[in-house]
Amino acid sequence: MRHNKKFNHLGRKAAHRQSLLANLTISLIKEKRIFTTLAKAKALRMYAEPLINRAKEDTTPNRRLVFAHLQNKQAVSELF
């Protein structure tokens, strides 16, 4: 059954979608504002908000988890 597995795939394979959302998140953190489509923005909100909530508490495990998702030292340091 596929209960509660509904999200927008954005017409991409899983790896491409993860890269897209990570890059959009990095751009959002660095530039503070991005211009994108509504569908990508809604998907980005589901991806970025948990990372931003993690960044409210500056601990080593939180930094490692956020870095695992973003793979960008500048964005992680800006976020924390």
PDB file with one MODEL, atoms N, CA, C and O in Angstrom:
MODEL        1
ATOM      1  N   MET A   1       0.830  -1.179   0.000  1.00  0.00           N
ATOM      2  CA  MET A   1       0.000   0.000   0.000  1.00  0.00           C
ATOM      3  C   MET A   1       0.877   1.246   0.000  1.00  0.00           C
ATOM      4  O   MET A   1       1.995   1.240   0.515  1.00  0.00           O
ATOM      5  N   ARG A   2       0.354   2.299  -0.580  1.00  0.00           N
ATOM      6  CA  ARG A   2       1.130   3.530  -0.628  1.00  0.00           C
ATOM      7  C   ARG A   2       0.447   4.656   0.156  1.00  0.00           C
ATOM      8  O   ARG A   2       0.348   5.791  -0.311  1.00  0.00           O
ATOM      9  N   HIS A   3      -0.012   4.315   1.337  1.00  0.00           N
ATOM     10  CA  HIS A   3      -0.641   5.318   2.170  1.00  0.00           C
ATOM     11  C   HIS A   3       0.403   6.339   2.622  1.00  0.00           C
ATOM     12  O   HIS A   3       1.509   5.976   3.020  1.00  0.00           O
ATOM     13  N   ASN A   4       0.044   7.595   2.557  1.00  0.00           N
ATOM     14  CA  ASN A   4       0.879   8.704   3.035  1.00  0.00           C
ATOM     15  C   ASN A   4       2.235   8.778   2.328  1.00  0.00           C
ATOM     16  O   ASN A   4       3.233   9.150   2.945  1.00  0.00           O
ATOM     17  N   LYS A   5       2.277   8.434   1.069  1.00  0.00           N
ATOM     18  CA  LYS A   5       3.517   8.527   0.299  1.00  0.00           C
ATOM     19  C   LYS A   5       3.342   9.496  -0.867  1.00  0.00           C
ATOM     20  O   LYS A   5       3.944   9.317  -1.925  1.00  0.00           O
ATOM     21  N   LYS A   6       2.520  10.517  -0.671  1.00  0.00           N
ATOM     22  CA  LYS A   6       2.171  11.420  -1.743  1.00  0.00           C
ATOM     23  C   LYS A   6       3.020  12.676  -1.671  1.00  0.00           C
ATOM     24  O   LYS A   6       2.898  13.454  -0.725  1.00  0.00           O
ATOM     25  N   PHE A   7       3.877  12.883  -2.657  1.00  0.00           N
ATOM     26  CA  PHE A   7       4.619  14.117  -2.800  1.00  0.00           C
ATOM     27  C   PHE A   7       4.931  14.300  -4.269  1.00  0.00           C
ATOM     28  O   PHE A   7       4.847  13.349  -5.047  1.00  0.00           O
ATOM     29  N   ASN A   8       5.285  15.498  -4.652  1.00  0.00           N
ATOM     30  CA  ASN A   8       5.515  15.814  -6.052  1.00  0.00           C
ATOM     31  C   ASN A   8       6.881  15.298  -6.486  1.00  0.00           C
ATOM     32  O   ASN A   8       7.902  15.650  -5.896  1.00  0.00           O
ATOM     33  N   HIS A   9       6.894  14.466  -7.515  1.00  0.00           N
ATOM     34  CA  HIS A   9       8.148  13.898  -8.011  1.00  0.00           C
ATOM     35  C   HIS A   9       8.850  14.832  -8.986  1.00  0.00           C
ATOM     36  O   HIS A   9       9.995  14.582  -9.365  1.00  0.00           O
ATOM     37  N   LEU A  10       8.181  15.902  -9.395  1.00  0.00           N
ATOM     38  CA  LEU A  10       8.751  16.939 -10.260  1.00  0.00           C
ATOM     39  C   LEU A  10       9.256  16.388 -11.596  1.00  0.00           C
ATOM     40  O   LEU A  10      10.104  17.016 -12.230  1.00  0.00           O
ATOM     41  N   GLY A  11       8.768  15.256 -12.028  1.00  0.00           N
ATOM     42  CA  GLY A  11       9.154  14.696 -13.324  1.00  0.00           C
ATOM     43  C   GLY A  11      10.609  14.254 -13.388  1.00  0.00           C
ATOM     44  O   GLY A  11      11.220  14.265 -14.457  1.00  0.00           O
ATOM     45  N   ARG A  12      11.163  13.866 -12.243  1.00  0.00           N
ATOM     46  CA  ARG A  12      12.577  13.495 -12.190  1.00  0.00           C
ATOM     47  C   ARG A  12      12.745  12.186 -11.427  1.00  0.00           C
ATOM     48  O   ARG A  12      11.870  11.780 -10.661  1.00  0.00           O
ATOM     49  N   LYS A  13      13.871  11.543 -11.647  1.00  0.00           N
ATOM     50  CA  LYS A  13      14.221  10.370 -10.855  1.00  0.00           C
ATOM     51  C   LYS A  13      14.638  10.833  -9.455  1.00  0.00           C
ATOM     52  O   LYS A  13      14.859  12.023  -9.230  1.00  0.00           O
ATOM     53  N   ALA A  14      14.740   9.907  -8.536  1.00  0.00           N
ATOM     54  CA  ALA A  14      14.983  10.252  -7.132  1.00  0.00           C
ATOM     55  C   ALA A  14      16.298  11.003  -6.935  1.00  0.00           C
ATOM     56  O   ALA A  14      16.332  12.000  -6.214  1.00  0.00           O
ATOM     57  N   ALA A  15      17.376  10.543  -7.562  1.00  0.00           N
ATOM     58  CA  ALA A  15      18.675  11.183  -7.366  1.00  0.00           C
ATOM     59  C   ALA A  15      18.678  12.599  -7.938  1.00  0.00           C
ATOM     60  O   ALA A  15      19.234  13.516  -7.335  1.00  0.00           O
ATOM     61  N   HIS A  16      18.057  12.771  -9.097  1.00  0.00           N
ATOM     62  CA  HIS A  16      17.979  14.097  -9.718  1.00  0.00           C
ATOM     63  C   HIS A  16      17.145  15.038  -8.861  1.00  0.00           C
ATOM     64  O   HIS A  16      17.485  16.212  -8.710  1.00  0.00           O
ATOM     65  N   ARG A  17      16.059  14.528  -8.302  1.00  0.00           N
ATOM     66  CA  ARG A  17      15.189  15.340  -7.450  1.00  0.00           C
ATOM     67  C   ARG A  17      15.913  15.766  -6.175  1.00  0.00           C
ATOM     68  O   ARG A  17      15.800  16.917  -5.753  1.00  0.00           O
ATOM     69  N   GLN A  18      16.661  14.839  -5.555  1.00  0.00           N
ATOM     70  CA  GLN A  18      17.411  15.173  -4.355  1.00  0.00           C
ATOM     71  C   GLN A  18      18.462  16.238  -4.635  1.00  0.00           C
ATOM     72  O   GLN A  18      18.650  17.152  -3.832  1.00  0.00           O
ATOM     73  N   SER A  19      19.150  16.125  -5.772  1.00  0.00           N
ATOM     74  CA  SER A  19      20.158  17.124  -6.140  1.00  0.00           C
ATOM     75  C   SER A  19      19.512  18.480  -6.385  1.00  0.00           C
ATOM     76  O   SER A  19      20.028  19.509  -5.948  1.00  0.00           O
ATOM     77  N   LEU A  20      18.383  18.478  -7.084  1.00  0.00           N
ATOM     78  CA  LEU A  20      17.667  19.720  -7.359  1.00  0.00           C
ATOM     79  C   LEU A  20      17.263  20.413  -6.066  1.00  0.00           C
ATOM     80  O   LEU A  20      17.479  21.615  -5.912  1.00  0.00           O
ATOM     81  N   LEU A  21      16.676  19.664  -5.135  1.00  0.00           N
ATOM     82  CA  LEU A  21      16.212  20.256  -3.887  1.00  0.00           C
ATOM     83  C   LEU A  21      17.380  20.722  -3.022  1.00  0.00           C
ATOM     84  O   LEU A  21      17.286  21.754  -2.358  1.00  0.00           O
ATOM     85  N   ALA A  22      18.472  19.976  -3.027  1.00  0.00           N
ATOM     86  CA  ALA A  22      19.651  20.407  -2.265  1.00  0.00           C
ATOM     87  C   ALA A  22      20.218  21.693  -2.849  1.00  0.00           C
ATOM     88  O   ALA A  22      20.567  22.607  -2.103  1.00  0.00           O
ATOM     89  N   ASN A  23      20.315  21.777  -4.177  1.00  0.00           N
ATOM     90  CA  ASN A  23      20.843  22.987  -4.813  1.00  0.00           C
ATOM     91  C   ASN A  23      19.927  24.188  -4.588  1.00  0.00           C
ATOM     92  O   ASN A  23      20.405  25.300  -4.363  1.00  0.00           O
ATOM     93  N   LEU A  24      18.621  23.969  -4.647  1.00  0.00           N
ATOM     94  CA  LEU A  24      17.684  25.062  -4.374  1.00  0.00           C
ATOM     95  C   LEU A  24      17.805  25.525  -2.925  1.00  0.00           C
ATOM     96  O   LEU A  24      17.730  26.721  -2.646  1.00  0.00           O
ATOM     97  N   THR A  25      17.989  24.590  -2.010  1.00  0.00           N
ATOM     98  CA  THR A  25      18.142  24.946  -0.606  1.00  0.00           C
ATOM     99  C   THR A  25      19.416  25.747  -0.373  1.00  0.00           C
ATOM    100  O   THR A  25      19.405  26.728   0.370  1.00  0.00           O
ATOM    101  N   ILE A  26      20.516  25.335  -1.004  1.00  0.00           N
ATOM    102  CA  ILE A  26      21.778  26.066  -0.888  1.00  0.00           C
ATOM    103  C   ILE A  26      21.613  27.485  -1.429  1.00  0.00           C
ATOM    104  O   ILE A  26      22.080  28.444  -0.814  1.00  0.00           O
ATOM    105  N   SER A  27      20.954  27.618  -2.572  1.00  0.00           N
ATOM    106  CA  SER A  27      20.727  28.942  -3.143  1.00  0.00           C
ATOM    107  C   SER A  27      19.855  29.798  -2.230  1.00  0.00           C
ATOM    108  O   SER A  27      20.102  30.993  -2.070  1.00  0.00           O
ATOM    109  N   LEU A  28      18.845  29.189  -1.638  1.00  0.00           N
ATOM    110  CA  LEU A  28      17.959  29.912  -0.729  1.00  0.00           C
ATOM    111  C   LEU A  28      18.722  30.405   0.499  1.00  0.00           C
ATOM    112  O   LEU A  28      18.514  31.533   0.945  1.00  0.00           O
ATOM    113  N   ILE A  29      19.592  29.577   1.042  1.00  0.00           N
ATOM    114  CA  ILE A  29      20.356  29.957   2.227  1.00  0.00           C
ATOM    115  C   ILE A  29      21.345  31.069   1.891  1.00  0.00           C
ATOM    116  O   ILE A  29      21.475  32.031   2.648  1.00  0.00           O
ATOM    117  N   LYS A  30      22.035  30.945   0.771  1.00  0.00           N
ATOM    118  CA  LYS A  30      23.057  31.929   0.410  1.00  0.00           C
ATOM    119  C   LYS A  30      22.454  33.257  -0.035  1.00  0.00           C
ATOM    120  O   LYS A  30      22.900  34.319   0.398  1.00  0.00           O
ATOM    121  N   GLU A  31      21.455  33.202  -0.888  1.00  0.00           N
ATOM    122  CA  GLU A  31      20.906  34.411  -1.500  1.00  0.00           C
ATOM    123  C   GLU A  31      19.724  34.993  -0.737  1.00  0.00           C
ATOM    124  O   GLU A  31      19.334  36.132  -0.996  1.00  0.00           O
ATOM    125  N   LYS A  32      19.146  34.247   0.192  1.00  0.00           N
ATOM    126  CA  LYS A  32      17.986  34.651   1.007  1.00  0.00           C
ATOM    127  C   LYS A  32      16.677  34.719   0.222  1.00  0.00           C
ATOM    128  O   LYS A  32      15.608  34.827   0.821  1.00  0.00           O
ATOM    129  N   ARG A  33      16.743  34.657  -1.098  1.00  0.00           N
ATOM    130  CA  ARG A  33      15.536  34.701  -1.927  1.00  0.00           C
ATOM    131  C   ARG A  33      15.854  34.044  -3.258  1.00  0.00           C
ATOM    132  O   ARG A  33      16.916  34.276  -3.837  1.00  0.00           O
ATOM    133  N   ILE A  34      14.925  33.218  -3.746  1.00  0.00           N
ATOM    134  CA  ILE A  34      15.106  32.592  -5.056  1.00  0.00           C
ATOM    135  C   ILE A  34      13.804  32.711  -5.841  1.00  0.00           C
ATOM    136  O   ILE A  34      12.727  32.867  -5.266  1.00  0.00           O
ATOM    137  N   PHE A  35      13.921  32.636  -7.144  1.00  0.00           N
ATOM    138  CA  PHE A  35      12.768  32.628  -8.028  1.00  0.00           C
ATOM    139  C   PHE A  35      12.687  31.264  -8.680  1.00  0.00           C
ATOM    140  O   PHE A  35      13.622  30.839  -9.358  1.00  0.00           O
ATOM    141  N   THR A  36      11.578  30.576  -8.480  1.00  0.00           N
ATOM    142  CA  THR A  36      11.396  29.233  -9.015  1.00  0.00           C
ATOM    143  C   THR A  36       9.910  29.001  -9.239  1.00  0.00           C
ATOM    144  O   THR A  36       9.092  29.880  -8.965  1.00  0.00           O
ATOM    145  N   THR A  37       9.562  27.831  -9.734  1.00  0.00           N
ATOM    146  CA  THR A  37       8.158  27.525  -9.989  1.00  0.00           C
ATOM    147  C   THR A  37       7.448  27.216  -8.676  1.00  0.00           C
ATOM    148  O   THR A  37       8.087  26.934  -7.663  1.00  0.00           O
ATOM    149  N   LEU A  38       6.143  27.273  -8.708  1.00  0.00           N
ATOM    150  CA  LEU A  38       5.351  27.018  -7.513  1.00  0.00           C
ATOM    151  C   LEU A  38       5.515  25.572  -7.045  1.00  0.00           C
ATOM    152  O   LEU A  38       5.616  25.321  -5.844  1.00  0.00           O
ATOM    153  N   ALA A  39       5.543  24.623  -7.977  1.00  0.00           N
ATOM    154  CA  ALA A  39       5.678  23.209  -7.612  1.00  0.00           C
ATOM    155  C   ALA A  39       7.023  22.945  -6.942  1.00  0.00           C
ATOM    156  O   ALA A  39       7.096  22.218  -5.951  1.00  0.00           O
ATOM    157  N   LYS A  40       8.084  23.533  -7.482  1.00  0.00           N
ATOM    158  CA  LYS A  40       9.408  23.349  -6.877  1.00  0.00           C
ATOM    159  C   LYS A  40       9.473  24.025  -5.513  1.00  0.00           C
ATOM    160  O   LYS A  40      10.110  23.511  -4.593  1.00  0.00           O
ATOM    161  N   ALA A  41       8.822  25.168  -5.380  1.00  0.00           N
ATOM    162  CA  ALA A  41       8.824  25.877  -4.099  1.00  0.00           C
ATOM    163  C   ALA A  41       8.106  25.061  -3.030  1.00  0.00           C
ATOM    164  O   ALA A  41       8.565  25.009  -1.888  1.00  0.00           O
ATOM    165  N   LYS A  42       7.001  24.431  -3.373  1.00  0.00           N
ATOM    166  CA  LYS A  42       6.272  23.609  -2.409  1.00  0.00           C
ATOM    167  C   LYS A  42       7.082  22.381  -2.023  1.00  0.00           C
ATOM    168  O   LYS A  42       7.091  21.987  -0.856  1.00  0.00           O
ATOM    169  N   ALA A  43       7.769  21.765  -2.996  1.00  0.00           N
ATOM    170  CA  ALA A  43       8.618  20.615  -2.690  1.00  0.00           C
ATOM    171  C   ALA A  43       9.816  21.045  -1.851  1.00  0.00           C
ATOM    172  O   ALA A  43      10.254  20.317  -0.960  1.00  0.00           O
ATOM    173  N   LEU A  44      10.339  22.231  -2.141  1.00  0.00           N
ATOM    174  CA  LEU A  44      11.486  22.752  -1.398  1.00  0.00           C
ATOM    175  C   LEU A  44      11.126  23.023   0.053  1.00  0.00           C
ATOM    176  O   LEU A  44      11.948  22.826   0.948  1.00  0.00           O
ATOM    177  N   ARG A  45       9.909  23.470   0.284  1.00  0.00           N
ATOM    178  CA  ARG A  45       9.484  23.757   1.648  1.00  0.00           C
ATOM    179  C   ARG A  45       9.528  22.490   2.505  1.00  0.00           C
ATOM    180  O   ARG A  45       9.946  22.537   3.662  1.00  0.00           O
ATOM    181  N   MET A  46       9.099  21.364   1.943  1.00  0.00           N
ATOM    182  CA  MET A  46       9.134  20.105   2.679  1.00  0.00           C
ATOM    183  C   MET A  46      10.567  19.641   2.937  1.00  0.00           C
ATOM    184  O   MET A  46      10.824  18.936   3.913  1.00  0.00           O
ATOM    185  N   TYR A  47      11.500  20.034   2.068  1.00  0.00           N
ATOM    186  CA  TYR A  47      12.893  19.621   2.187  1.00  0.00           C
ATOM    187  C   TYR A  47      13.687  20.555   3.103  1.00  0.00           C
ATOM    188  O   TYR A  47      14.490  20.090   3.913  1.00  0.00           O
ATOM    189  N   ALA A  48      13.472  21.855   2.982  1.00  0.00           N
ATOM    190  CA  ALA A  48      14.326  22.833   3.646  1.00  0.00           C
ATOM    191  C   ALA A  48      13.905  23.129   5.087  1.00  0.00           C
ATOM    192  O   ALA A  48      14.764  23.361   5.937  1.00  0.00           O
ATOM    193  N   GLU A  49      12.624  23.126   5.374  1.00  0.00           N
ATOM    194  CA  GLU A  49      12.181  23.512   6.712  1.00  0.00           C
ATOM    195  C   GLU A  49      12.719  22.617   7.823  1.00  0.00           C
ATOM    196  O   GLU A  49      13.109  23.140   8.867  1.00  0.00           O
ATOM    197  N   PRO A  50      12.761  21.288   7.655  1.00  0.00           N
ATOM    198  CA  PRO A  50      13.375  20.475   8.717  1.00  0.00           C
ATOM    199  C   PRO A  50      14.851  20.800   8.933  1.00  0.00           C
ATOM    200  O   PRO A  50      15.336  20.748  10.063  1.00  0.00           O
ATOM    201  N   LEU A  51      15.567  21.134   7.860  1.00  0.00           N
ATOM    202  CA  LEU A  51      16.978  21.488   8.002  1.00  0.00           C
ATOM    203  C   LEU A  51      17.126  22.811   8.748  1.00  0.00           C
ATOM    204  O   LEU A  51      18.020  22.961   9.582  1.00  0.00           O
ATOM    205  N   ILE A  52      16.254  23.762   8.449  1.00  0.00           N
ATOM    206  CA  ILE A  52      16.301  25.060   9.126  1.00  0.00           C
ATOM    207  C   ILE A  52      15.958  24.895  10.605  1.00  0.00           C
ATOM    208  O   ILE A  52      16.557  25.547  11.459  1.00  0.00           O
ATOM    209  N   ASN A  53      15.003  24.030  10.903  1.00  0.00           N
ATOM    210  CA  ASN A  53      14.662  23.786  12.306  1.00  0.00           C
ATOM    211  C   ASN A  53      15.812  23.120  13.044  1.00  0.00           C
ATOM    212  O   ASN A  53      16.030  23.402  14.223  1.00  0.00           O
ATOM    213  N   ARG A  54      16.551  22.241  12.376  1.00  0.00           N
ATOM    214  CA  ARG A  54      17.734  21.629  12.988  1.00  0.00           C
ATOM    215  C   ARG A  54      18.779  22.690  13.312  1.00  0.00           C
ATOM    216  O   ARG A  54      19.481  22.589  14.318  1.00  0.00           O
ATOM    217  N   ALA A  55      18.877  23.691  12.470  1.00  0.00           N
ATOM    218  CA  ALA A  55      19.921  24.706  12.628  1.00  0.00           C
ATOM    219  C   ALA A  55      19.653  25.647  13.791  1.00  0.00           C
ATOM    220  O   ALA A  55      20.529  26.434  14.149  1.00  0.00           O
ATOM    221  N   LYS A  56      18.491  25.592  14.383  1.00  0.00           N
ATOM    222  CA  LYS A  56      18.196  26.466  15.517  1.00  0.00           C
ATOM    223  C   LYS A  56      19.004  26.082  16.743  1.00  0.00           C
ATOM    224  O   LYS A  56      19.238  26.915  17.618  1.00  0.00           O
ATOM    225  N   GLU A  57      19.434  24.826  16.816  1.00  0.00           N
ATOM    226  CA  GLU A  57      20.264  24.365  17.924  1.00  0.00           C
ATOM    227  C   GLU A  57      21.617  23.954  17.350  1.00  0.00           C
ATOM    228  O   GLU A  57      21.712  22.966  16.622  1.00  0.00           O
ATOM    229  N   ASP A  58      22.640  24.697  17.670  1.00  0.00           N
ATOM    230  CA  ASP A  58      23.964  24.486  17.081  1.00  0.00           C
ATOM    231  C   ASP A  58      24.724  23.402  17.845  1.00  0.00           C
ATOM    232  O   ASP A  58      25.456  23.688  18.793  1.00  0.00           O
ATOM    233  N   THR A  59      24.538  22.158  17.416  1.00  0.00           N
ATOM    234  CA  THR A  59      25.275  21.037  17.984  1.00  0.00           C
ATOM    235  C   THR A  59      25.985  20.307  16.854  1.00  0.00           C
ATOM    236  O   THR A  59      25.626  20.452  15.686  1.00  0.00           O
ATOM    237  N   THR A  60      26.987  19.529  17.209  1.00  0.00           N
ATOM    238  CA  THR A  60      27.745  18.785  16.192  1.00  0.00           C
ATOM    239  C   THR A  60      26.868  17.800  15.425  1.00  0.00           C
ATOM    240  O   THR A  60      26.974  17.743  14.200  1.00  0.00           O
ATOM    241  N   PRO A  61      26.009  17.023  16.081  1.00  0.00           N
ATOM    242  CA  PRO A  61      25.158  16.111  15.310  1.00  0.00           C
ATOM    243  C   PRO A  61      24.230  16.829  14.323  1.00  0.00           C
ATOM    244  O   PRO A  61      23.993  16.350  13.214  1.00  0.00           O
ATOM    245  N   ASN A  62      23.707  17.995  14.751  1.00  0.00           N
ATOM    246  CA  ASN A  62      22.839  18.751  13.848  1.00  0.00           C
ATOM    247  C   ASN A  62      23.613  19.274  12.651  1.00  0.00           C
ATOM    248  O   ASN A  62      23.122  19.232  11.523  1.00  0.00           O
ATOM    249  N   ARG A  63      24.826  19.768  12.891  1.00  0.00           N
ATOM    250  CA  ARG A  63      25.660  20.237  11.781  1.00  0.00           C
ATOM    251  C   ARG A  63      25.971  19.097  10.814  1.00  0.00           C
ATOM    252  O   ARG A  63      25.930  19.288   9.599  1.00  0.00           O
ATOM    253  N   ARG A  64      26.277  17.929  11.337  1.00  0.00           N
ATOM    254  CA  ARG A  64      26.603  16.786  10.480  1.00  0.00           C
ATOM    255  C   ARG A  64      25.400  16.351   9.653  1.00  0.00           C
ATOM    256  O   ARG A  64      25.534  16.010   8.478  1.00  0.00           O
ATOM    257  N   LEU A  65      24.225  16.366  10.274  1.00  0.00           N
ATOM    258  CA  LEU A  65      23.024  15.967   9.550  1.00  0.00           C
ATOM    259  C   LEU A  65      22.707  16.953   8.431  1.00  0.00           C
ATOM    260  O   LEU A  65      22.370  16.545   7.319  1.00  0.00           O
ATOM    261  N   VAL A  66      22.814  18.235   8.719  1.00  0.00           N
ATOM    262  CA  VAL A  66      22.535  19.245   7.693  1.00  0.00           C
ATOM    263  C   VAL A  66      23.578  19.170   6.583  1.00  0.00           C
ATOM    264  O   VAL A  66      23.239  19.287   5.406  1.00  0.00           O
ATOM    265  N   PHE A  67      24.840  18.976   6.947  1.00  0.00           N
ATOM    266  CA  PHE A  67      25.889  18.867   5.929  1.00  0.00           C
ATOM    267  C   PHE A  67      25.694  17.622   5.068  1.00  0.00           C
ATOM    268  O   PHE A  67      26.006  17.642   3.877  1.00  0.00           O
ATOM    269  N   ALA A  68      25.186  16.546   5.650  1.00  0.00           N
ATOM    270  CA  ALA A  68      24.925  15.329   4.877  1.00  0.00           C
ATOM    271  C   ALA A  68      23.883  15.587   3.788  1.00  0.00           C
ATOM    272  O   ALA A  68      23.940  14.987   2.715  1.00  0.00           O
ATOM    273  N   HIS A  69      22.939  16.477   4.068  1.00  0.00           N
ATOM    274  CA  HIS A  69      21.916  16.797   3.071  1.00  0.00           C
ATOM    275  C   HIS A  69      22.402  17.808   2.045  1.00  0.00           C
ATOM    276  O   HIS A  69      22.078  17.692   0.863  1.00  0.00           O
ATOM    277  N   LEU A  70      23.177  18.801   2.479  1.00  0.00           N
ATOM    278  CA  LEU A  70      23.526  19.909   1.593  1.00  0.00           C
ATOM    279  C   LEU A  70      24.884  19.764   0.913  1.00  0.00           C
ATOM    280  O   LEU A  70      25.036  20.176  -0.237  1.00  0.00           O
ATOM    281  N   GLN A  71      25.866  19.192   1.591  1.00  0.00           N
ATOM    282  CA  GLN A  71      27.220  19.030   1.048  1.00  0.00           C
ATOM    283  C   GLN A  71      27.840  20.362   0.632  1.00  0.00           C
ATOM    284  O   GLN A  71      28.488  20.446  -0.411  1.00  0.00           O
ATOM    285  N   ASN A  72      27.646  21.395   1.439  1.00  0.00           N
ATOM    286  CA  ASN A  72      28.191  22.705   1.133  1.00  0.00           C
ATOM    287  C   ASN A  72      28.554  23.403   2.448  1.00  0.00           C
ATOM    288  O   ASN A  72      27.673  23.781   3.221  1.00  0.00           O
ATOM    289  N   LYS A  73      29.857  23.571   2.694  1.00  0.00           N
ATOM    290  CA  LYS A  73      30.308  24.133   3.972  1.00  0.00           C
ATOM    291  C   LYS A  73      29.847  25.568   4.164  1.00  0.00           C
ATOM    292  O   LYS A  73      29.477  25.956   5.272  1.00  0.00           O
ATOM    293  N   GLN A  74      29.864  26.364   3.092  1.00  0.00           N
ATOM    294  CA  GLN A  74      29.472  27.764   3.217  1.00  0.00           C
ATOM    295  C   GLN A  74      28.002  27.889   3.597  1.00  0.00           C
ATOM    296  O   GLN A  74      27.644  28.709   4.443  1.00  0.00           O
ATOM    297  N   ALA A  75      27.146  27.075   2.971  1.00  0.00           N
ATOM    298  CA  ALA A  75      25.716  27.130   3.282  1.00  0.00           C
ATOM    299  C   ALA A  75      25.459  26.680   4.715  1.00  0.00           C
ATOM    300  O   ALA A  75      24.616  27.256   5.403  1.00  0.00           O
ATOM    301  N   VAL A  76      26.175  25.660   5.168  1.00  0.00           N
ATOM    302  CA  VAL A  76      25.973  25.164   6.538  1.00  0.00           C
ATOM    303  C   VAL A  76      26.424  26.213   7.544  1.00  0.00           C
ATOM    304  O   VAL A  76      25.733  26.453   8.534  1.00  0.00           O
ATOM    305  N   SER A  77      27.575  26.841   7.306  1.00  0.00           N
ATOM    306  CA  SER A  77      28.038  27.868   8.245  1.00  0.00           C
ATOM    307  C   SER A  77      27.112  29.074   8.246  1.00  0.00           C
ATOM    308  O   SER A  77      26.889  29.677   9.295  1.00  0.00           O
ATOM    309  N   GLU A  78      26.569  29.435   7.085  1.00  0.00           N
ATOM    310  CA  GLU A  78      25.607  30.540   7.004  1.00  0.00           C
ATOM    311  C   GLU A  78      24.320  30.194   7.758  1.00  0.00           C
ATOM    312  O   GLU A  78      23.732  31.044   8.427  1.00  0.00           O
ATOM    313  N   LEU A  79      23.899  28.946   7.638  1.00  0.00           N
ATOM    314  CA  LEU A  79      22.648  28.518   8.265  1.00  0.00           C
ATOM    315  C   LEU A  79      22.765  28.489   9.783  1.00  0.00           C
ATOM    316  O   LEU A  79      21.828  28.873  10.483  1.00  0.00           O
ATOM    317  N   PHE A  80      23.905  28.039  10.298  1.00  0.00           N
ATOM    318  CA  PHE A  80      24.094  27.967  11.731  1.00  0.00           C
ATOM    319  C   PHE A  80      24.602  29.297  12.278  1.00  0.00           C
ATOM    320  O   PHE A  80      24.821  29.426  13.483  1.00  0.00           O
TER     321      PHE A  80
ENDMDL
END
